Amino acid sequence: MSTEKYLAQDPGCQSIITPQDCGPFVTSMPTVPVNPAESQPQGDPMPEFAPSMPGIDPDGEWFSWLNMPDWTWDGVVDGTVVTGAGLVFVLLLTLLLLVPSTLLAWTPAKMRNWTLGALIALPGGAIVFHDLDATAPLIQFHEGATELLSGNPVHGLLLMATLLVPASWLAATVAVTNHRVKAATNGFRSPAATERALHRQAQREQRAAARLSRYRLPFSTGGLNPHPVIGRLAVEHTQAPAKSRARALMGRNETRLIVPWIKFNEHGTSVASSGKGKSTLMNRALISWFVTGWQRHQQWWRTSRPGRPLVLVIDCNGGPDSRKAAGKLLPWFKALGVPEERIGLFPDRTGLDLWSTPNVDDLRSILSSMVSGGSVPTSDTEKYFHEIRETLIHLIVDAPEKVVDGKPVGENPPRSWFEFLARFDVHVLARLWGGVFDDAVPWSGVPGVDAEIASTKAGKQPVMDSARAEFGNLYRSLGDSFDGEKSFTDFDVLYIVLEGIKSPDRARAQFAALGCMLEQLADRQHGRQAILAVDEFSAVSDGKTRAKAWVERLRKAGISTWWFAQSWNGLGHDDDAREALVTAASGGSLLGGQQRGEKLAETYGTRKGFDLSRKLIGGSTAGDEGNIQSHDKFLVDPNKLRSMGKGDIVHVSDGIARFGRVSPLDERQLASLRPLPGLGRVTTPTTDTDTAPVAPVIDLTKRRMA
């Protein structure tokens, strides 16, 4: 057996030996038969090798999870188009969002809320409308990309907006946060640009608060822990270090100017120049406090449940303007549901009952304060006449009902001005104390009283004659204003007008008497939570007024005091009295626009700031290198107080300054105001214990804010 193979002639062959050298020829090879048994190898078999290396099989189970799509250049172009369109959309929308966020002074916290809202509304809405499919936003985005590539860009971008809009909000939020943090810390390349940016930001924040203040705002925050709301918040400065980006984004977005309840129940001051909205601030603060106090009073489960709220206003100016101011404030309380008989205007429509004071010691203190103002004598002569006058008032007020065996029994104080003035007579006093004032008749009354009576008529200037004339003039000035039938606790709102401009002496006497009457409430359970607003304190402020003593004493009586003035000088007769009053005001200050705010700024301390410097290139261009140095600056800048407009205020307390705008009280809001539930029902304490009921408890299923 052989194998033959035919080889064709090569066209390029050249014959060398014979002409048949280039002809076709056939080769054959004999085939040798092989015995299968003999073909088996002898000894160990040879190993066989696979044609490929083990473990590198791309189709094996190791690479089954990786689905490599088949890509083409057309796919690359389509992806580039979709990515570019998405980036352009996000960039343009981000720039568009930065316009209102900058002009309206949106904070990083507010931008964060908008971003979360966009995430919930668009991707969240897609998930909800697709049977809670978590991949619905991605599917919708893919459909939008397909529409975009199909030549329908509008519909495609609308579908892609499910993810592009939240991305735009996120980019805008990051940009706003970075800008604010950089301006407050490192600053920009130019220090002047940094100052301009901070100034523009402050102006925009204040304008934003002014815009929001025009809209109706509740008087209280409501809820389980209500607090008074007096306006709109612009910005808050603290003595803490500057916020980082994370803290700025994690903060709370608050647009209401809230004064904590505890601060309103301490003592505070308020200074604002004429025409800067001081009266509007006072009215708004008092109404907000009253509404909040009533809401807290209804919460019977509170361990520290406050009493029924009581608002007291002492207007020291007097005249038609004071009565006009009262006419603006009192209708608001009537609209809130305060009964007509519990709204008082002193002394025009209401008189206070001075002579029914239950404790004769309190009555004696009140009468003494009317002529002394509570001041302490400084010389021996003053002390002598002061002690004799105190003895005379004691003989008149502490007269006994009868005298038995030389011992006084019972009480017989005067019950009117006429009876009080009639006792400025030695013979009347002698009969009241059981004797006869006559040298020829032995004294049979209470031992020692005859000498006390004689001391009031001794000397070239008898104290009895002087005191009778002084109290007589005071009675003619006051009229029957203290011969009424009501006390402070019989009112819910009492507006007191003192004629501080026309009759300053009379106003000071009334002011001292009222203060002493309020101080007496500290010694008994009256069941009220009260606030006293003293307006135009400068009209009665002199060396005899005891403003600081009121601050320390009235707090124990459950009465907080707020002192309103037009300037630093209006808070007292000298700097020592002013600093003592402001320092004792633990509730802080409500400050408006004014020209001399340095003293108040010094009182409330400083916060951290940064001084920026840059090297100049060529003498005019700011370079990249410079220094940043920390320094202290006023928490409330006096220059900012000077630039405040009407209604702009700042509440500063405990190292925190909240700038904002007072929400005005307009007639439309007054007409739509509804009465507070249960305010018309009144009960009084029946015992001297803290558990005595002070007002009805009303079970309300729904909370209502005024």
C-alpha positions in Angstrom: 0.0 0.0 0.0 1.4 3.4 -1.0 0.3 7.1 -0.9 0.6 9.2 -4.0 0.6 13.0 -4.2 0.3 15.0 -7.4 2.5 18.1 -7.7 1.6 20.6 -10.4 4.2 22.4 -12.7 5.6 25.6 -11.3 5.1 28.4 -13.9 8.4 30.0 -13.0 10.5 26.8 -13.3 13.4 26.7 -15.6 14.8 23.4 -17.0 18.4 22.9 -16.2 19.3 19.3 -17.0 16.4 17.9 -19.0 13.3 19.3 -20.5 11.1 17.3 -18.1 12.6 18.9 -15.1 9.8 21.4 -14.9 7.0 19.0 -15.8 4.4 17.6 -13.5 5.4 14.6 -11.4 3.8 12.3 -8.9 5.4 11.2 -5.6 4.5 8.1 -3.8 5.4 6.7 -0.3 4.9 3.2 0.8 2.6 2.6 3.7 3.7 0.2 6.4 0.9 -1.7 8.1 0.8 -1.3 11.9 -0.3 -4.0 14.3 -2.5 -2.4 17.1 -0.9 -4.6 19.7 2.5 -3.5 18.7 1.5 0.2 18.8 1.0 0.2 22.5 3.8 2.0 24.4 6.0 0.0 26.6 6.4 1.0 30.3 4.7 4.1 31.9 2.2 6.1 29.7 3.2 9.6 28.5 1.1 12.4 30.1 -1.3 14.3 27.9 -1.4 18.2 27.9 -4.5 20.3 27.2 -4.2 22.9 24.5 -5.1 25.8 27.0 -4.0 26.8 30.5 -6.4 25.8 33.3 -8.5 28.5 35.3 -8.6 31.1 32.5 -11.8 30.2 30.9 -13.8 33.5 30.3 -16.9 31.5 29.8 -16.5 29.6 33.0 -18.3 30.0 36.3 -15.7 32.4 37.7 -16.8 35.2 35.3 -20.5 34.4 35.2 -21.4 37.5 37.3 -19.7 39.9 34.9 -21.9 40.8 32.0 -19.8 42.8 29.6 -22.1 44.6 27.2 -21.2 44.9 23.7 -20.3 48.5 23.1 -19.9 50.4 19.9 -18.8 53.8 18.9 -22.4 54.8 18.4 -23.1 53.9 22.1 -20.2 56.0 23.2 -21.5 59.0 21.3 -25.0 58.5 22.8 -23.6 58.3 26.3 -21.6 61.4 25.8 -24.7 63.3 24.5 -26.9 62.2 27.5 -24.1 63.0 30.0 -23.5 66.4 28.5 -27.2 67.3 28.3 -27.6 66.2 32.0 -24.6 68.3 33.1 -25.8 71.4 31.2 -29.3 70.9 32.7 -27.9 70.7 36.3 -25.6 73.6 35.8 -28.3 75.9 34.4 -30.8 74.9 37.1 -28.2 75.3 39.8 -27.4 78.9 38.6 -31.2 79.6 38.5 -31.6 78.3 42.1 -28.8 80.4 43.3 -30.6 83.6 42.3 -33.5 83.4 44.8 -31.4 81.7 47.5 -29.0 84.7 47.4 -31.5 87.5 47.1 -33.8 86.0 49.7 -30.9 85.1 52.0 -31.8 81.4 52.3 -29.8 79.6 55.0 -28.0 76.3 54.4 -30.6 74.6 56.6 -33.4 75.9 54.3 -31.5 74.8 51.2 -31.1 71.4 52.8 -34.9 71.2 53.4 -35.5 72.1 49.7 -33.1 69.4 48.7 -34.9 66.8 50.8 -38.2 68.0 49.5 -37.0 67.6 45.9 -35.8 64.0 46.7 -39.1 63.1 48.3 -41.3 64.7 45.6 -39.6 63.4 42.5 -37.7 60.1 43.1 -40.1 59.4 46.0 -43.1 60.1 43.8 -41.8 57.9 41.0 -41.4 55.0 43.5 -44.9 55.5 44.9 -46.6 55.6 41.5 -44.7 52.5 40.3 -46.0 50.2 43.0 -43.1 51.0 45.4 -40.5 49.9 42.9 -37.1 51.2 44.1 -35.7 51.2 40.6 -38.5 53.4 39.2 -36.4 56.6 39.2 -33.6 54.9 37.2 -36.1 53.4 34.8 -37.7 56.8 34.2 -34.3 58.4 33.8 -33.4 55.7 31.2 -36.6 56.3 29.3 -35.9 60.0 29.3 -32.4 59.4 27.9 -34.0 57.2 25.2 -36.4 60.0 24.3 -33.6 62.5 24.2 -31.6 60.4 21.8 -34.7 59.8 19.7 -35.0 63.5 18.9 -37.5 64.5 21.6 -35.3 66.5 24.0 -38.1 68.3 25.9 -39.9 65.1 26.9 -36.7 63.4 27.5 -35.4 66.0 29.9 -38.7 66.1 31.7 -38.3 62.4 32.4 -34.7 62.8 33.4 -35.6 65.6 35.7 -36.6 63.0 38.3 -32.9 62.7 39.2 -31.5 65.9 37.7 -33.6 68.3 39.8 -32.6 66.9 43.2 -29.0 66.9 41.9 -29.3 70.6 41.1 -30.7 71.4 44.5 -27.8 69.4 46.1 -25.3 71.4 44.0 -26.9 74.7 45.0 -27.0 73.7 48.7 -23.3 72.9 48.6 -22.5 76.2 46.9 -24.5 78.3 49.3 -23.0 76.5 52.3 -19.4 76.9 51.0 -20.0 80.6 50.3 -21.4 81.3 53.8 -18.8 79.3 55.7 -15.9 80.8 53.7 -17.2 84.4 54.2 -17.5 83.8 57.9 -14.1 82.2 58.4 -11.3 82.3 55.8 -12.8 85.0 53.7 -12.3 85.6 50.0 -9.2 86.6 48.2 -9.9 90.3 48.7 -10.7 91.5 52.3 -12.8 94.2 50.9 -14.9 91.7 48.9 -15.3 89.7 52.1 -16.6 92.7 54.0 -19.0 93.6 51.1 -20.3 90.0 51.0 -21.0 89.9 54.8 -22.7 93.4 54.6 -24.9 92.3 51.7 -25.8 89.1 53.4 -26.8 90.9 56.6 -29.0 93.4 54.6 -30.7 90.6 52.7 -31.4 88.7 55.9 -33.0 91.7 57.5 -35.1 92.5 54.4 -36.2 88.9 54.2 -37.4 89.1 57.8 -39.2 92.4 57.0 -41.0 90.7 54.1 -42.2 87.8 56.2 -43.3 90.0 59.1 -46.1 91.4 56.9 -47.9 88.0 56.9 -50.0 86.9 59.8 -48.0 85.1 62.6 -49.4 83.3 65.6 -48.7 84.8 69.0 -47.4 81.5 70.4 -45.5 78.5 69.1 -48.2 76.2 70.6 -47.5 72.5 71.5 -46.6 71.1 74.9 -44.1 73.9 75.6 -45.4 77.1 74.0 -43.2 80.1 73.8 -44.1 83.7 72.8 -43.5 84.7 69.1 -43.0 88.4 68.5 -41.8 88.5 64.9 -39.7 87.1 62.2 -36.1 85.9 62.6 -33.3 87.3 60.4 -30.1 85.8 61.8 -28.8 84.4 65.0 -25.3 85.2 66.4 -23.8 83.4 69.3 -20.6 83.4 71.3 -19.8 79.9 70.0 -17.1 79.5 67.3 -18.1 79.8 63.7 -20.1 76.9 62.3 -18.5 74.3 60.0 -20.2 73.1 56.8 -21.6 70.1 58.6 -23.1 72.1 61.5 -24.5 74.7 59.1 -26.3 71.9 57.2 -27.5 70.1 60.3 -29.0 73.2 61.9 -32.6 74.0 62.3 -34.4 76.3 59.8 -36.3 78.8 62.0 -38.1 81.9 60.6 -39.9 82.9 63.8 -38.4 85.3 66.4 -39.1 83.4 69.6 -38.4 84.7 73.0 -38.2 81.8 75.5 -41.0 81.8 78.1 -38.5 81.7 80.9 -36.8 84.8 79.6 -40.1 86.7 79.6 -40.7 85.7 83.1 -37.4 87.1 84.3 -36.6 90.8 84.2 -35.5 92.6 81.0 -35.0 96.0 79.4 -35.9 97.4 76.1 -34.3 100.5 74.4 -35.3 101.9 71.1 -35.3 105.5 69.8 -38.5 107.4 69.0 -40.0 106.3 65.8 -38.2 102.9 65.8 -41.3 100.9 66.8 -40.9 100.6 70.6 -44.7 100.8 71.2 -45.4 98.2 68.6 -42.8 95.9 70.2 -44.2 96.4 73.6 -47.8 95.6 72.5 -46.8 92.6 70.5 -44.7 91.2 73.4 -47.4 91.6 75.9 -50.1 90.0 73.8 -47.8 87.1 72.9 -46.9 86.6 76.5 -50.6 86.6 77.6 -51.6 84.0 75.0 -48.6 81.8 75.9 -49.3 82.2 79.6 -53.0 81.1 79.1 -52.0 78.1 77.1 -49.5 77.0 79.7 -52.1 77.7 82.5 -54.5 75.3 80.8 -52.0 72.5 81.0 -53.1 71.1 84.3 -50.6 68.3 84.3 -47.6 70.6 84.6 -45.8 70.4 88.0 -44.8 74.1 87.5 -48.2 75.2 86.1 -48.3 79.0 86.0 -51.2 81.0 87.4 -53.7 82.9 85.4 -51.8 85.5 83.3 -51.9 89.2 84.4 -50.6 92.1 82.3 -49.7 95.3 84.0 -48.6 98.4 82.1 -47.3 101.6 83.7 -47.1 104.4 81.2 -45.1 107.2 82.9 -45.5 109.8 80.2 -49.2 110.6 80.6 -51.2 113.0 78.4 -53.3 112.2 75.3 -50.6 110.0 73.8 -50.6 107.6 76.7 -54.4 107.2 76.5 -54.2 106.8 72.8 -51.6 104.0 73.3 -54.0 102.4 75.8 -56.8 102.6 73.3 -54.7 100.6 70.8 -53.6 97.8 73.2 -56.7 97.1 75.3 -59.1 96.1 72.4 -56.7 93.2 71.6 -57.3 91.7 75.0 -61.0 92.2 74.7 -60.8 90.3 71.3 -58.9 87.5 73.0 -61.9 87.0 75.4 -60.9 88.9 78.5 -64.1 90.0 80.2 -64.8 93.8 80.2 -64.8 94.1 84.0 -61.3 92.6 84.1 -59.8 95.2 81.8 -58.8 98.4 83.7 -57.5 101.9 82.8 -56.1 103.6 85.8 -57.0 106.3 86.9 -59.5 107.2 84.2 -61.9 104.3 84.5 -60.5 102.3 87.4 -59.5 103.0 90.9 -57.4 100.8 93.2 -58.4 100.0 96.7 -55.5 101.2 98.9 -57.3 101.2 102.2 -58.5 97.6 102.2 -54.9 96.3 102.3 -55.3 93.3 104.5 -52.0 93.8 106.4 -51.6 97.2 108.3 -47.8 96.8 107.9 -48.2 96.8 104.1 -50.5 99.9 104.3 -48.0 101.7 106.4 -45.2 100.9 103.9 -47.3 102.1 101.0 -48.1 105.4 102.6 -44.5 105.9 103.6 -43.3 105.2 100.0 -45.7 107.9 98.6 -43.7 110.7 100.3 -40.3 109.1 100.6 -40.1 107.1 97.4 -38.5 104.3 99.3 -35.2 106.2 99.6 -33.0 105.9 102.6 -31.9 109.1 104.5 -28.2 110.0 104.1 -27.7 112.6 106.8 -28.5 112.8 110.5 -31.0 115.5 110.0 -32.8 113.6 107.3 -32.7 110.5 109.4 -34.3 112.4 112.4 -37.2 113.7 110.4 -37.6 110.4 108.6 -37.9 108.5 111.9 -40.4 111.0 113.3 -42.5 110.8 110.2 -42.5 106.9 110.3 -43.6 107.2 114.0 -46.5 109.5 112.9 -47.6 107.1 110.2 -47.5 104.3 112.7 -49.7 106.1 115.2 -52.3 106.8 112.4 -52.3 103.4 110.7 -51.7 101.0 113.7 -54.4 102.6 115.9 -56.2 99.9 117.9 -59.9 99.2 117.8 -60.0 99.7 121.6 -57.7 100.0 124.6 -58.3 97.7 127.6 -56.2 98.3 130.7 -53.6 100.2 128.8 -53.2 97.4 126.1 -54.2 97.8 122.5 -56.8 95.4 121.2 -57.7 94.8 117.6 -57.0 97.0 114.6 -58.6 100.3 113.4 -56.7 101.5 110.3 -58.0 104.4 108.2 -60.4 103.4 105.4 -60.3 106.5 103.2 -58.2 109.5 102.5 -60.5 111.7 104.6 -60.2 109.5 107.6 -56.4 109.3 107.1 -56.0 113.0 106.9 -58.4 113.6 109.8 -56.0 111.7 112.1 -53.2 114.3 111.7 -54.3 115.8 115.0 -52.8 115.2 118.4 -56.2 115.1 120.2 -57.6 112.5 117.7 -54.5 110.4 118.0 -54.7 110.5 121.8 -58.4 109.3 121.8 -57.5 106.5 119.4 -54.8 105.3 121.7 -57.0 105.5 124.8 -55.9 108.8 126.4 -56.3 112.5 126.4 -53.6 114.9 125.1 -53.5 117.4 127.9 -50.7 118.2 130.3 -53.3 118.7 133.1 -54.8 115.3 132.6 -52.7 112.1 133.4 -52.2 109.8 130.4 -54.4 106.8 130.6 -53.8 105.2 127.2 -51.2 102.9 125.9 -48.0 103.7 127.7 -45.4 105.7 125.8 -47.8 106.8 123.0 -48.2 110.2 124.6 -44.5 110.9 124.2 -44.6 109.7 120.6 -47.5 112.0 119.9 -45.6 114.9 121.5 -42.5 114.2 119.4 -44.5 114.8 116.2 -45.3 118.4 117.4 -41.9 119.2 118.8 -39.4 121.6 117.3 -39.6 124.7 115.2 -40.7 122.6 112.2 -43.2 120.0 113.6 -43.3 116.9 111.5 -47.1 116.5 111.9 -47.8 119.8 110.2 -45.3 119.1 107.4 -46.6 115.5 106.8 -50.2 116.6 106.9 -49.5 119.3 104.3 -47.5 116.8 102.2 -50.2 114.1 102.2 -52.9 116.7 101.6 -51.2 118.0 98.5 -50.7 114.4 97.4 -54.4 113.6 97.9 -55.4 116.7 95.8 -53.1 115.4 93.1 -54.2 111.8 93.1 -57.9 112.4 93.7 -59.9 109.3 94.3 -57.7 107.0 92.2 -56.7 105.0 95.3 -60.2 104.9 96.8 -61.5 102.2 94.4 -62.8 98.8 95.2 -60.4 96.5 93.3 -56.8 95.2 93.7 -54.3 94.2 91.1 -55.4 90.6 91.1 -59.0 91.5 90.2 -57.8 92.3 86.7 -56.4 90.4 83.7 -55.1 93.6 82.1 -54.5 96.9 83.9 -53.1 99.9 82.0 -51.9 102.6 84.4 -51.3 106.2 83.2 -49.1 108.4 85.3 -48.7 112.1 84.5 -45.0 112.1 84.5 -44.6 115.1 82.2 -47.3 117.4 83.5 -47.0 116.5 87.2 -43.7 114.7 87.8 -44.0 114.8 91.6 -47.4 113.3 91.5 -46.3 110.6 89.1 -43.4 109.7 91.3 -45.7 109.3 94.3 -48.0 107.1 92.4 -45.1 105.1 91.0 -43.7 104.5 94.4 -47.1 103.6 95.9 -47.9 101.2 93.0 -44.5 99.5 93.4 -44.9 99.1 97.1 -48.4 97.6 96.5 -47.0 95.1 94.1 -44.2 94.2 96.4 -46.8 93.2 99.0 -47.9 90.4 96.7 -44.7 88.5 97.4 -46.0 87.8 101.0 -49.2 86.1 100.0 -50.5 83.5 97.6 -52.3 85.4 94.8 -52.4 82.6 92.1 -51.3 84.8 89.3 -48.4 84.9 86.8 -47.8 88.6 86.0 -45.7 90.8 83.8 -45.2 94.5 84.4 -44.1 96.7 81.5 -42.8 100.1 82.6 -42.9 102.5 79.6 -41.0 105.8 79.5 -39.3 105.1 82.8 -37.2 108.3 82.4 -40.3 110.4 83.3 -40.2 109.2 86.9 -36.6 108.1 87.2 -34.7 110.0 89.9 -32.6 109.1 92.9 -35.7 108.0 94.9 -37.0 105.4 92.4 -36.3 101.8 93.4 -36.2 100.1 90.1 -33.4 97.7 91.0 -35.2 96.8 94.3 -38.3 96.0 92.2 -36.4 93.7 90.0 -35.1 91.8 93.0 -38.3 91.9 95.0 -41.1 91.4 92.4 -39.6 88.1 91.1 -40.5 86.5 94.4 -44.1 87.7 93.9 -44.4 86.0 90.5 -44.1 89.2 88.6 -41.6 89.9 85.9 -40.7 93.4 84.9 -39.7 94.9 81.6 -38.4 98.5 81.4 -38.9 100.4 78.2 -36.9 103.5 77.4 -35.9 105.6 74.3 -32.2 105.7 75.2 -29.6 104.4 77.6 -30.1 107.6 79.7 -33.8 106.7 80.1 -33.0 103.6 82.2 -32.0 105.6 85.3 -30.9 108.9 86.8 -27.2 108.0 86.6 -24.9 105.4 85.0 -24.7 103.4 88.3 -28.5 103.0 88.4 -28.7 102.1 84.7 -25.9 99.5 84.9 -27.5 98.0 88.0 -30.9 97.7 86.3 -29.5 96.2 83.1 -27.2 93.8 85.0 -30.1 92.6 87.1 -32.2 91.9 84.0 -31.6 88.2 83.6 -34.2 88.0 80.8 -31.9 90.0 78.5 -32.8 93.0 76.4 -35.0 93.8 73.4 -33.1 96.4 71.5 -34.2 98.5 68.6 -32.6 101.3 66.6 -30.7 103.8 68.7 -27.7 106.0 68.6 -25.9 105.2 71.8 -25.7 101.4 72.1 -22.1 101.1 73.3 -23.1 100.7 77.0 -25.5 98.0 76.2 -23.1 96.3 73.8 -20.5 96.2 76.5 -22.9 94.6 78.9 -23.7 91.7 76.7 -20.1 90.8 75.8 -18.3 89.8 72.6 -18.1 86.9 70.1 -15.3 85.6 67.9 -14.4 87.2 64.6 -11.6 87.1 62.1 -9.2 89.8 60.8 -8.1 89.1 57.2 -5.1 90.5 55.4 -3.6 89.9 52.0 -0.3 90.9 50.3 -0.6 93.3 47.4 0.8 92.5 44.0 2.0 95.5 42.2 0.6 97.8 44.9 -3.1 97.2 43.8 -4.0 93.6 43.3 -4.6 91.3 46.3 -2.4 88.2 46.2 -2.9 84.7 47.4 -0.8 85.0 50.6 -2.0 86.7 53.8 -2.9 86.2 57.4 -6.0 85.3 59.4 -6.2 86.3 63.0 -9.0 85.7 65.5 -10.3 88.7 67.5 -13.2 89.6 69.8 -16.0 91.8 68.5 -19.3 92.9 70.1 -22.1 90.4 70.1 -24.4 93.3 69.3 -22.5 95.8 67.1 -23.4 99.4 68.1 -23.1 100.4 64.5 -25.7 97.8 63.6 -28.0 99.3 66.2 -27.6 102.7 64.6 -28.5 101.4 61.2 -31.7 99.5 62.3 -34.9 100.6 60.8 -38.4 100.9 62.2 -39.5 97.5 63.6 -36.0 96.0 63.5 -35.1 94.5 66.8 -32.6 92.1 68.5 -33.2 90.0 71.5 -29.9 89.4 73.3 -29.5 87.1 76.3 -27.1 84.3 77.5 -24.6 85.0 74.8 -27.2 84.7 72.0 -28.4 87.6 69.8 -31.4 87.0 67.6 -32.0 89.7 65.0 -35.3 90.1 63.4 -38.4 92.2 62.7 -41.5 92.7 64.9 -44.7 91.6 63.3 -47.1 94.6 63.5 -50.6 94.4 64.9 -53.1 95.4 62.2 -56.9 95.9 62.2 -57.5 92.9 59.9 -55.8 90.5 62.3 -57.8 92.1 65.2 -61.1 91.5 63.4 -60.3 87.9 62.7 -59.0 87.1 66.2 -61.0 84.5 68.1 -61.4 84.4 71.9 -59.2 82.0 73.9 -61.3 79.1 75.1 -62.2 79.3 78.8 -60.8 82.7 79.4 -64.1 84.2 80.4 -64.4 81.8 83.4 -62.7 82.9 86.5 -62.0 81.3 89.9 -59.9 82.6 92.8 -57.7 80.8 95.3 -59.6 79.6 98.3 -56.5 78.7 100.5 -53.0 79.8 100.9 -51.5 76.6 99.6 -49.9 76.1 96.2 -52.5 73.5 95.3 -55.4 76.0 95.3 -57.3 76.2 92.0 -56.7 79.5 90.2 -58.7 78.9 87.1 -61.0 76.2 85.5 -59.3 73.3 83.7 -60.7 72.8 80.2 -60.2 69.6 78.4 -59.6 70.5 74.8 -59.3 67.7 72.2 -57.7 70.0 69.7 -55.0 72.6 70.4 -55.7 76.1 69.1 -53.2 78.9 68.7 -54.4 82.6 68.8 
